[in-house]
Amino acid sequence: MFGYVTVNENELKVRDAKRYKAFYCGLCRSLKKRYGLRGQVILPYDMAFVDILLNGLYELPLTEEDRKCIVHPVGKQHMIYNDITDYAADMGLLLAWYKLRDDAEDDHDLKAAAASRALKKPAGRIAGAWPRQAEACRRYVDTLRTYEEKKIYDLDLVAGLSGTALGEIFVMKEDEWAEELRSTGFYLGKFVYLMDAYEDLEKDLEKGHYNPWEPYRDRVDFEAAAENILTMMMAECAKQFEKLPVVQDIDILRNIVYSGVWMKYAELRRKKEADDSRSL
């Protein structure tokens, strides 16, 4: 999605921080192995969470090894990966391709158009392997464009598109945990979409672009209302997440769900408060 689903390193134990980094490096390795450097450049924090969550749920055997990395040429990087990591890599590339395609069509972004063309073939192969997830991503992007054109500002409705897409991605296979995984992804997806729109609000207003928060921006209680909505999304996400019988790496996952996802919001609030203080 948009890079908000990451850890709060300040609240992680050292061993958990190292393990999280190893999963992240394993995801990077999978992207490079499957799609080359073009895959590595889209390395998503969000899919690292999917990787760790699904591995915690299914507890499949993990491969751990130290390998050299072009991004960190000094020494070797510890990496953790398995077939679930490959799935997370596929989903990350699929989401990136739809986002690039949308940017190219909506904003006439030449760089996005070039990147979209580079990822088209691998995205097509992924869609063939995971049609349910690919269809959910397609519906998300296409329906969102329609809502933007029609200026639909129903926050729940618009954010639900992102939620539905991420919910399908969380469900690698339809089994007894599909409902809880789908719900966890749904509320997390809504949170991520609303957070991204919240971060981009002032920029979008300046450029005359659509933003679902726009009608609410001039309310005196806007900041409190926005925080309340975001909090409700993550409260529901956490409620569904806690239904899953995950023990492996649970401290890392809880760090992300209860703290990490709020890192960017806290940064934005500090900046806004500092700007408001300077303007007095």
N, C-alpha and C positions, 0 to 999 in steps of 0.2 A: 504494500500500500504506500505509505508516505514516510516511513522511518520513525514513527513515534513509539513503536513497540520495542523498547530496548530496556536494558538493565539500569538501575541506579547503582553504579559501582561503589559509591561511598557507603552503601548499606549491605554490600556483599562480603561474605567471608573470602579470604584470599584464595582458598581452594576452589570455591564456587566461581570466583571471577576467572580463574585459570580454566576451569571446565567450560564456562560459557564461551570464552575466547576460543577454546578448542573446537566446540561445536560450530562457531562462526567460521573458523578457518576450514573446518571440514565442509561446510556449505560452499565456501569459496572454491575449494578444491573440486567439488562436484560440478559447479558451474563451469569451471575451466575445462575439466575433463570432457564434459558433455557438449559444451558450446564454445570453447575457446575463450580468448580475451574478451570477446563481445559479451559473453555471459558473465564474466567476472565484474565488468563495469556496472552491472545492475544489482550487485550483491545487496540483498535486502535484510535489514534487521528483523522485519516482520516475519520473514520465513524462517529465521533462526528460532524464533519462538515456536512456530509450528513444528519444526524439527524436534526441538527439545520436548514439547508437549506430547507429540505422538510417540516419541521414543519412551517417554515416561509412562505413557498409557500401555503400550504394547510390549515394552521391554525386550525388543529384538536384540540379538547379538550386535555389539558395536566393534568396529575396527578402530584402534588407536595407534597412531604412528607419528613420527617426527619427519617432516619433509621440508625441503627448501621452498621458498616462496619468492616470487619476483617482486612482490610488494614490500616484503621484509627480507632483503637479501643477506643480512648479517645473521648467521646462525640458522637453525631449523625451527619450524613452527610445529607445535603439537596439534594434531588434528583428530577429531572424532567424527565418524561417519558410518552410514550403512544405507540400505535401500530407502529408508524413510528420508534420509538426507537428499537422495536423488529426487524423490517426490517433491520435497520442499524447493529444490532448485528449479524443477520444472514449473511449479506454481509461481515462483518468483519471476521467471522469464516470461511466463504467460501474462501475468499482470503488467509487467513492464511493457510488453509489446502493445497491449490494448491502450495503456496510458500514452505511449508515444504516438500511436496511431491517432488517438483522440486529439492530442496536442497539435499534431500536424494538420489535421482537418479543421480544427476550431481556430487555431491561432496562426495558421500558415507558417508554422515553425519549420524552417528548412533543415535544421539539425535534427529535430525530432523525426522529420520525414525520412532522412537518411538512415537514422538509427532504426526506425520502424522497418524499413526495407531490409536492413541487415538481419533483423530478427524474424522476418516473416516466415521463412522456411522452417526453422526450428519450432516456432510457435505453432505452425500447422501440424507438425509431427506430434507435439504435446497435445493439441486439441484432438488428434486422432486417438491418442492413448488414454486421454482423460476427458471424454466428451461432456460429461455432466458439469465438470468444473469450468470447462471452456465456454459452454453455453451460458453459464451463470455470469461469467465475466463479460461476454458479449452483450447480454441483456442489460447488465449494469451500465456499461459505457453508452450503449445506444439509447436506453431509456433516460439516462441522466442528461444526455444532450437534448432530448425532447423536452424534459422538464425545464432545462435552462432556457431554451428558446421560448417556451410558454411563460417564463417567469413564475414558476411555481415555488412558493416560499414555505411550504409546509415542511418544517424541519424533520419531523418524524417520517414523513413519506419519502423525502429526498434522501435522507441518511439511511433509510431502510434498504435502498438499492445497494449501497456499499456493504451493508450488513449481510444481505442475502448472498452476495458474491463471496465474501470472506467466509461465511458460514459453510458454503459448499466446499471451499478449499480446505477447511478444517476437517471435513469428512473425507478421509482418504478411502474408506470403504464403508459400505452400509452394514453396520453390525449393531450390537446391543448398546454401543456408546455413541451412535450417530446423532441421536437427538440432543444429548448434552454437548457434544462437540459443535454441532450446528448452531445451537443457541449461544454458546461461548463466542464463536466466531461472529455471529450476527451482532451481538451487542458491542463487541470489540470493533467490528467494522463500522458501526454507526458512530462510535466514539472517535475513531480515526478520521472519518470523513468530516465530522463537525469540528474536530481540532484543526484539521488542515484549513478548513474554511475560516475558522476563527483567526488563525495565524495570518491568512491572506486578506482579511477583511479590508483593511485600510488601503492596501495596494489595489485590490479589486475595485474599490470605490473610486480611487483616483483614475483608474483606467476605464471606468464605465463597464466593467465586467460583472457578470452574474455572481452573486454570493448569497447563499441562503440566509445569512444573518442580517442582511441589509435592512429589512423592515423593522428589525428590533434594535438597530444600532443607536437610535436616538432616545431610547427609553432611559429614564434616570437610573433604573435598576438593571441595566443591560449586563454589566459585568457579573453581578450576583446571579442573575437569571442564567447566564451562559455557564457559569461554574456549576450551578445546580443541575442543569441539563446534562453536562458532561459527567458529573458525579453520579447521576442516576444511571447513565449508560454503563459506567464501569462497575457500579454496584450490582447491576443485573448480570454483567459479564462474570464478575467474581462469584456470584451465587451459582451460576451454571458451571463454572470451572471447578468449584469445590465439590460438585457432585461426582466428578471423575475420580476413580480410585488410583490416583497417581502418588507414588512414593519417591521414585527415582527423580532426582534433581528438583524436588518440590520447592526447596528454598529459592532456587533460581527462578522458577516459574512464579512463585508468589512475589518475589521481588519485582518482577516485571509487571504483574497484574495490579499490585497494590501501590507501587512506588515508581517504577521505571516509566510507565506510560505518562506520568505527570511531570516528568523532567522538563519537557519543552514548554508546557503550560506555565510552570513556575518561572521559567526564564522569561517568557513573554510578559507575565504579570509584573515581574521586577522591572523590566524595561519600560512598560507603560507607566508604572508608578513613578519611575525616575523622570520620564518625560513630562508627566503631569506636574511634578515638583519643580522642574526647571521652568515650566510655563507660568507659574504663579508669580 
